[in-house]
Amino acid sequence: MAIRPILEAPDPRLRTKSVSVDAVDDDLRALIADMFETMYDAPGIGLAAIQVGIPQRVLVIDLQEEEDAEGKPVRKPQVFINPELFDPSDEQSVYNEGCLSVPDQYAEVERPAIIHARWLDEQGTKHEARLKGLLATCLQHEMDHLEGVLFIDHLSRLKRDMVLKKLEKARRAHRAA
């Protein structure tokens, strides 16, 4: 396992539409292991393969919502290979989203509150489920990456420009330090 560099906006590779995975094999499982290690190190709760420069329809999520007796997050890693969404609810939900590719920037994004999803896991087993809450939001956010879309693309042009300016200002400050 290895921690891979995470691409950051405005890297043009983040705008790449990812391709379907043909085979769930050991190479893909190694990528998935690296993605989890990278996500946990960042730290984050979701990561799409394109964020580490691999344009394949693979993403990992671990909401880490529960805590153990010592107050540490309980890991429940989930893998989504070739995910598909269908039958979104009319009901919308707003969540203050952030992204490892747009570091330290957050904005409220409105998405369907409930979705149905199909995907393969790291063993190639098919799954289908009705998802809601943070998992539904996170899956939609990560699936946007597979289409070359960032969460800031859901914002008004003014808000998106403000976020990108803040990101560039933070980069300049970091380089100067």
ROMARPA-191967 format. One record per residue (C-alpha): residue number from 1; residue in three letters; x, y, z. Coordinates in pm, 1 decimal, m for minus. Layout:
BEGIN
<rec guti="NUM" kedren="ALA" c1="X" c2="Y" c3="Z"/>
...
REM end
This chain:
BEGIN
<rec guti="1" kedren="MET" c1="0.0" c2="0.0" c3="0.0"/>
<rec guti="2" kedren="ALA" c1="111.1" c2="353.1" c3="m73.0"/>
<rec guti="3" kedren="ILE" c1="m10.3" c2="705.3" c3="m22.2"/>
<rec guti="4" kedren="ARG" c1="m59.5" c2="861.0" c3="m363.8"/>
<rec guti="5" kedren="PRO" c1="m55.4" c2="1232.9" c3="m445.5"/>
<rec guti="6" kedren="ILE" c1="m404.6" c2="1382.8" c3="m469.6"/>
<rec guti="7" kedren="LEU" c1="m470.6" c2="1603.0" c3="m772.6"/>
<rec guti="8" kedren="GLU" c1="m593.9" c2="1950.3" c3="m682.7"/>
<rec guti="9" kedren="ALA" c1="m807.5" c2="2197.8" c3="m876.4"/>
<rec guti="10" kedren="PRO" c1="m751.1" c2="2339.3" c3="m1130.9"/>
<rec guti="11" kedren="ASP" c1="m554.9" c2="2030.8" c3="m1253.1"/>
<rec guti="12" kedren="PRO" c1="m715.8" c2="1948.9" c3="m1591.7"/>
<rec guti="13" kedren="ARG" c1="m699.1" c2="1573.2" c3="m1521.4"/>
<rec guti="14" kedren="LEU" c1="m981.5" c2="1623.4" c3="m1269.7"/>
<rec guti="15" kedren="ARG" c1="m1204.6" c2="1708.6" c3="m1568.4"/>
<rec guti="16" kedren="THR" c1="m1141.9" c2="1367.9" c3="m1730.0"/>
<rec guti="17" kedren="LYS" c1="m1439.2" c2="1137.4" c3="m1769.1"/>
<rec guti="18" kedren="SER" c1="m1341.3" c2="803.5" c3="m1615.0"/>
<rec guti="19" kedren="VAL" c1="m1375.3" c2="474.4" c3="m1803.9"/>
<rec guti="20" kedren="SER" c1="m1544.6" c2="157.2" c3="m1683.6"/>
<rec guti="21" kedren="VAL" c1="m1339.8" c2="m110.6" c3="m1512.4"/>
<rec guti="22" kedren="ASP" c1="m1313.1" c2="m424.7" c3="m1727.1"/>
<rec guti="23" kedren="ALA" c1="m1177.8" c2="m666.0" c3="m1466.4"/>
<rec guti="24" kedren="VAL" c1="m1176.7" c2="m677.8" c3="m1089.7"/>
<rec guti="25" kedren="ASP" c1="m828.8" c2="m817.9" c3="m1032.3"/>
<rec guti="26" kedren="ASP" c1="m528.7" c2="m790.1" c3="m800.8"/>
<rec guti="27" kedren="ASP" c1="m403.2" c2="m474.4" c3="m973.2"/>
<rec guti="28" kedren="LEU" c1="m737.5" c2="m305.2" c3="m911.5"/>
<rec guti="29" kedren="ARG" c1="m741.7" c2="m424.8" c3="m549.4"/>
<rec guti="30" kedren="ALA" c1="m390.9" c2="m276.2" c3="m503.7"/>
<rec guti="31" kedren="LEU" c1="m518.7" c2="56.9" c3="m639.4"/>
<rec guti="32" kedren="ILE" c1="m815.1" c2="37.3" c3="m398.7"/>
<rec guti="33" kedren="ALA" c1="m582.6" c2="m30.2" c3="m103.2"/>
<rec guti="34" kedren="ASP" c1="m371.0" c2="271.6" c3="m203.1"/>
<rec guti="35" kedren="MET" c1="m684.8" c2="483.5" c3="m236.3"/>
<rec guti="36" kedren="PHE" c1="m798.3" c2="395.7" c3="116.3"/>
<rec guti="37" kedren="GLU" c1="m453.1" c2="466.2" c3="258.9"/>
<rec guti="38" kedren="THR" c1="m443.7" c2="798.8" c3="72.1"/>
<rec guti="39" kedren="MET" c1="m796.4" c2="894.1" c3="182.8"/>
<rec guti="40" kedren="TYR" c1="m735.2" c2="811.3" c3="549.2"/>
<rec guti="41" kedren="ASP" c1="m404.6" c2="999.0" c3="546.0"/>
<rec guti="42" kedren="ALA" c1="m556.2" c2="1314.7" c3="391.6"/>
<rec guti="43" kedren="PRO" c1="m795.6" c2="1277.3" c3="593.6"/>
<rec guti="44" kedren="GLY" c1="m1120.4" c2="1239.6" c3="402.3"/>
<rec guti="45" kedren="ILE" c1="m1434.5" c2="1027.2" c3="376.8"/>
<rec guti="46" kedren="GLY" c1="m1434.5" c2="959.7" c3="2.1"/>
<rec guti="47" kedren="LEU" c1="m1194.0" c2="940.8" c3="m289.7"/>
<rec guti="48" kedren="ALA" c1="m1238.3" c2="870.2" c3="m661.0"/>
<rec guti="49" kedren="ALA" c1="m960.9" c2="707.1" c3="m862.8"/>
<rec guti="50" kedren="ILE" c1="m928.2" c2="1012.1" c3="m1089.8"/>
<rec guti="51" kedren="GLN" c1="m825.3" c2="1213.9" c3="m783.2"/>
<rec guti="52" kedren="VAL" c1="m505.2" c2="1007.6" c3="m776.2"/>
<rec guti="53" kedren="GLY" c1="m466.9" c2="1033.9" c3="m1153.6"/>
<rec guti="54" kedren="ILE" c1="m634.8" c2="705.0" c3="m1254.0"/>
<rec guti="55" kedren="PRO" c1="m933.1" c2="764.2" c3="m1487.9"/>
<rec guti="56" kedren="GLN" c1="m1125.8" c2="450.1" c3="m1390.7"/>
<rec guti="57" kedren="ARG" c1="m1477.1" c2="424.1" c3="m1248.3"/>
<rec guti="58" kedren="VAL" c1="m1366.1" c2="332.4" c3="m895.4"/>
<rec guti="59" kedren="LEU" c1="m1429.6" c2="513.6" c3="m571.7"/>
<rec guti="60" kedren="VAL" c1="m1391.9" c2="445.2" c3="m202.5"/>
<rec guti="61" kedren="ILE" c1="m1594.7" c2="576.9" c3="89.6"/>
<rec guti="62" kedren="ASP" c1="m1565.3" c2="546.8" c3="465.0"/>
<rec guti="63" kedren="LEU" c1="m1792.3" c2="784.4" c3="653.8"/>
<rec guti="64" kedren="GLN" c1="m1631.3" c2="694.0" c3="988.8"/>
<rec guti="65" kedren="GLU" c1="m1941.6" c2="824.3" c3="1166.8"/>
<rec guti="66" kedren="GLU" c1="m1924.9" c2="593.9" c3="1468.5"/>
<rec guti="67" kedren="GLU" c1="m1659.2" c2="608.8" c3="1738.6"/>
<rec guti="68" kedren="ASP" c1="m1509.4" c2="333.3" c3="1952.0"/>
<rec guti="69" kedren="ALA" c1="m1479.2" c2="343.5" c3="2332.7"/>
<rec guti="70" kedren="GLU" c1="m1168.1" c2="564.1" c3="2304.8"/>
<rec guti="71" kedren="GLY" c1="m1341.9" c2="813.8" c3="2075.0"/>
<rec guti="72" kedren="LYS" c1="m1156.2" c2="702.6" c3="1762.4"/>
<rec guti="73" kedren="PRO" c1="m1351.6" c2="672.1" c3="1436.3"/>
<rec guti="74" kedren="VAL" c1="m1467.0" c2="320.7" c3="1347.3"/>
<rec guti="75" kedren="ARG" c1="m1365.2" c2="235.6" c3="992.5"/>
<rec guti="76" kedren="LYS" c1="m1625.4" c2="83.2" c3="761.8"/>
<rec guti="77" kedren="PRO" c1="m1460.1" c2="99.6" c3="419.6"/>
<rec guti="78" kedren="GLN" c1="m1684.0" c2="65.4" c3="114.3"/>
<rec guti="79" kedren="VAL" c1="m1574.0" c2="16.7" c3="m246.2"/>
<rec guti="80" kedren="PHE" c1="m1781.0" c2="115.6" c3="m549.9"/>
<rec guti="81" kedren="ILE" c1="m1666.1" c2="m12.4" c3="m890.1"/>
<rec guti="82" kedren="ASN" c1="m1857.1" c2="98.6" c3="m1202.3"/>
<rec guti="83" kedren="PRO" c1="m2126.6" c2="261.8" c3="m985.9"/>
<rec guti="84" kedren="GLU" c1="m2456.0" c2="371.5" c3="m1138.9"/>
<rec guti="85" kedren="LEU" c1="m2722.9" c2="594.6" c3="m985.9"/>
<rec guti="86" kedren="PHE" c1="m3090.0" c2="580.7" c3="m1073.5"/>
<rec guti="87" kedren="ASP" c1="m3431.6" c2="686.9" c3="m946.8"/>
<rec guti="88" kedren="PRO" c1="m3324.9" c2="990.5" c3="m740.1"/>
<rec guti="89" kedren="SER" c1="m3583.7" c2="1131.9" c3="m502.7"/>
<rec guti="90" kedren="ASP" c1="m3755.6" c2="1462.7" c3="m568.1"/>
<rec guti="91" kedren="GLU" c1="m3670.4" c2="1552.5" c3="m209.7"/>
<rec guti="92" kedren="GLN" c1="m3343.9" c2="1743.1" c3="m190.6"/>
<rec guti="93" kedren="SER" c1="m3084.8" c2="1761.0" c3="84.2"/>
<rec guti="94" kedren="VAL" c1="m2824.4" c2="2031.3" c3="143.8"/>
<rec guti="95" kedren="TYR" c1="m2483.0" c2="1942.2" c3="279.4"/>
<rec guti="96" kedren="ASN" c1="m2175.7" c2="2156.9" c3="344.8"/>
<rec guti="97" kedren="GLU" c1="m1936.7" c2="1970.4" c3="114.6"/>
<rec guti="98" kedren="GLY" c1="m1561.7" c2="1974.7" c3="95.6"/>
<rec guti="99" kedren="CYS" c1="m1320.3" c2="1788.3" c3="m129.6"/>
<rec guti="100" kedren="LEU" c1="m964.4" c2="1659.3" c3="m106.5"/>
<rec guti="101" kedren="SER" c1="m905.5" c2="1805.9" c3="m454.7"/>
<rec guti="102" kedren="VAL" c1="m1027.2" c2="2148.9" c3="m338.3"/>
<rec guti="103" kedren="PRO" c1="m852.7" c2="2150.5" c3="2.5"/>
<rec guti="104" kedren="ASP" c1="m990.8" c2="2344.6" c3="297.5"/>
<rec guti="105" kedren="GLN" c1="m1280.5" c2="2488.5" c3="96.2"/>
<rec guti="106" kedren="TYR" c1="m1644.1" c2="2414.2" c3="178.5"/>
<rec guti="107" kedren="ALA" c1="m1980.6" c2="2513.0" c3="35.8"/>
<rec guti="108" kedren="GLU" c1="m2342.1" c2="2402.9" c3="61.5"/>
<rec guti="109" kedren="VAL" c1="m2450.4" c2="2177.3" c3="m224.5"/>
<rec guti="110" kedren="GLU" c1="m2803.6" c2="2056.4" c3="m290.7"/>
<rec guti="111" kedren="ARG" c1="m2849.6" c2="1699.0" c3="m414.3"/>
<rec guti="112" kedren="PRO" c1="m3124.9" c2="1434.8" c3="m416.3"/>
<rec guti="113" kedren="ALA" c1="m3182.7" c2="1312.4" c3="m59.5"/>
<rec guti="114" kedren="ILE" c1="m3237.2" c2="949.3" c3="m163.4"/>
<rec guti="115" kedren="ILE" c1="m3081.3" c2="759.1" c3="m451.2"/>
<rec guti="116" kedren="HIS" c1="m3070.5" c2="403.9" c3="m577.1"/>
<rec guti="117" kedren="ALA" c1="m2731.5" c2="269.2" c3="m673.1"/>
<rec guti="118" kedren="ARG" c1="m2575.9" c2="m35.4" c3="m840.1"/>
<rec guti="119" kedren="TRP" c1="m2208.3" c2="m123.3" c3="m816.3"/>
<rec guti="120" kedren="LEU" c1="m1949.0" c2="m396.6" c3="m783.8"/>
<rec guti="121" kedren="ASP" c1="m1732.7" c2="m443.3" c3="m475.5"/>
<rec guti="122" kedren="GLU" c1="m1362.2" c2="m532.2" c3="m471.3"/>
<rec guti="123" kedren="GLN" c1="m1448.4" c2="m901.3" c3="m514.1"/>
<rec guti="124" kedren="GLY" c1="m1662.2" c2="m830.2" c3="m821.9"/>
<rec guti="125" kedren="THR" c1="m1988.4" c2="m896.1" c3="m634.4"/>
<rec guti="126" kedren="LYS" c1="m2288.4" c2="m696.5" c3="m760.7"/>
<rec guti="127" kedren="HIS" c1="m2479.0" c2="m476.5" c3="m517.3"/>
<rec guti="128" kedren="GLU" c1="m2790.9" c2="m264.4" c3="m540.3"/>
<rec guti="129" kedren="ALA" c1="m2925.6" c2="m45.4" c3="m260.8"/>
<rec guti="130" kedren="ARG" c1="m3140.0" c2="252.4" c3="m173.4"/>
<rec guti="131" kedren="LEU" c1="m2914.3" c2="508.8" c3="m4.0"/>
<rec guti="132" kedren="LYS" c1="m2988.8" c2="821.1" c3="195.3"/>
<rec guti="133" kedren="GLY" c1="m2818.5" c2="1064.9" c3="429.3"/>
<rec guti="134" kedren="LEU" c1="m2446.0" c2="1129.4" c3="419.4"/>
<rec guti="135" kedren="LEU" c1="m2375.2" c2="808.7" c3="223.4"/>
<rec guti="136" kedren="ALA" c1="m2608.6" c2="921.5" c3="m58.2"/>
<rec guti="137" kedren="THR" c1="m2447.5" c2="1267.3" c3="m61.7"/>
<rec guti="138" kedren="CYS" c1="m2093.9" c2="1128.8" c3="m55.7"/>
<rec guti="139" kedren="LEU" c1="m2161.4" c2="875.9" c3="m330.4"/>
<rec guti="140" kedren="GLN" c1="m2309.6" c2="1146.9" c3="m553.9"/>
<rec guti="141" kedren="HIS" c1="m2010.1" c2="1373.5" c3="m482.1"/>
<rec guti="142" kedren="GLU" c1="m1758.3" c2="1099.4" c3="m566.2"/>
<rec guti="143" kedren="MET" c1="m1953.9" c2="991.9" c3="m875.0"/>
<rec guti="144" kedren="ASP" c1="m1936.8" c2="1350.3" c3="m999.6"/>
<rec guti="145" kedren="HIS" c1="m1557.6" c2="1305.4" c3="m1004.4"/>
<rec guti="146" kedren="LEU" c1="m1603.1" c2="1008.7" c3="m1239.8"/>
<rec guti="147" kedren="GLU" c1="m1775.1" c2="1249.0" c3="m1481.5"/>
<rec guti="148" kedren="GLY" c1="m1510.4" c2="1521.1" c3="m1446.5"/>
<rec guti="149" kedren="VAL" c1="m1729.9" c2="1734.8" c3="m1219.4"/>
<rec guti="150" kedren="LEU" c1="m1619.4" c2="1901.0" c3="m894.2"/>
<rec guti="151" kedren="PHE" c1="m1853.7" c2="2003.4" c3="m612.3"/>
<rec guti="152" kedren="ILE" c1="m1776.0" c2="2367.4" c3="m688.7"/>
<rec guti="153" kedren="ASP" c1="m1941.0" c2="2318.0" c3="m1030.0"/>
<rec guti="154" kedren="HIS" c1="m2273.8" c2="2299.9" c3="m842.5"/>
<rec guti="155" kedren="LEU" c1="m2220.2" c2="2653.8" c3="m710.2"/>
<rec guti="156" kedren="SER" c1="m2302.3" c2="2985.4" c3="m873.0"/>
<rec guti="157" kedren="ARG" c1="m2023.2" c2="3130.3" c3="m1084.1"/>
<rec guti="158" kedren="LEU" c1="m1959.3" c2="3396.0" c3="m816.7"/>
<rec guti="159" kedren="LYS" c1="m1928.0" c2="3141.4" c3="m532.7"/>
<rec guti="160" kedren="ARG" c1="m1713.9" c2="2907.8" c3="m745.6"/>
<rec guti="161" kedren="ASP" c1="m1477.7" c2="3194.1" c3="m835.6"/>
<rec guti="162" kedren="MET" c1="m1454.2" c2="3292.5" c3="m466.7"/>
<rec guti="163" kedren="VAL" c1="m1363.0" c2="2935.6" c3="m366.9"/>
<rec guti="164" kedren="LEU" c1="m1097.7" c2="2911.9" c3="m639.9"/>
<rec guti="165" kedren="LYS" c1="m949.5" c2="3249.6" c3="m537.8"/>
<rec guti="166" kedren="LYS" c1="m932.6" c2="3138.7" c3="m172.0"/>
<rec guti="167" kedren="LEU" c1="m765.4" c2="2814.4" c3="m282.3"/>
<rec guti="168" kedren="GLU" c1="m503.7" c2="3001.4" c3="m487.0"/>
<rec guti="169" kedren="LYS" c1="m443.1" c2="3248.1" c3="m202.3"/>
<rec guti="170" kedren="ALA" c1="m387.1" c2="2956.8" c3="39.9"/>
<rec guti="171" kedren="ARG" c1="m142.6" c2="2796.1" c3="m207.3"/>
<rec guti="172" kedren="ARG" c1="54.9" c2="3120.2" c3="m240.4"/>
<rec guti="173" kedren="ALA" c1="68.0" c2="3160.8" c3="138.3"/>
<rec guti="174" kedren="HIS" c1="185.2" c2="2799.8" c3="175.9"/>
<rec guti="175" kedren="ARG" c1="459.9" c2="2844.8" c3="m86.0"/>
<rec guti="176" kedren="ALA" c1="575.6" c2="3166.9" c3="82.5"/>
<rec guti="177" kedren="ALA" c1="597.2" c2="3000.5" c3="426.3"/>
REM end
